[in-house]
Amino acid sequence: MSELINIEIIAPTPVPVVEIHVDVNAAQAAIDAANQAQLILEMIQTLIEGASLNGITTLGTITIVDDEVTFEGFAWKIDGVDYAQVAPITRTLPFAAEGMYRTHTAYFTITNDIDIAVGAEDDEVTTEPDIPEGTLRMRAFNVFGEVITAGTGVPAPFDLLALDEFTGDTDGWMWIKVLGYDFKIKRSNLGGGV
């Protein structure tokens, strides 16, 4: 005997169609922004890791009178070794001829000293002179004739801002500039100490 089988054919329910419109320029801008953010984070991480080996650990004072600059109360680290001033240090910054420019660079040494790399004189804006290997750049001094001002000089990809641009309590804090953005970073240990 044969069995009857009932077969019912049901029409499939239509699946809703979702259209996605992507602005290619906006998508690329988002990808570029994410890549830029990643680059900034990597540079900050590199700076933080390097700060434990090299950097200014105590901000002192800088006084300029005529062609003499006096540094007092600074401490720094080069290759993980701590250094500090034992007394105020005064250096002469050579003036430039009338209408001429110079840029000098102050730098820390491994002999608890602060020295000056003297820049060449020119009739246009000048760049910072090189400092010796194994030293730490502090800042530039811009000279026009007999006028000397403290400046940052040629910016690096990340650089400590000019010391007179620090605001508030700087104990344990440092300002950095990464790709044109300013960041304030607090150095601390996981245990909570600075």
Secondary structure by P-SEA (a helix, b strand, c coil): cbbbbbbbbbcccccbbbbbbbaaaaaaaaaaaaaaaaaaaaaaaaaaaaaacccccbbbbbbbcccbbbbcccccccccbbbbbccbbbbbbbbccccbbbbbbbbcccccbbbbbbbbbcccbbbbccccccccccbbbbbcccbbbbccccccccccccccccccccccbbbbbcccbbbbbbbbcccccc
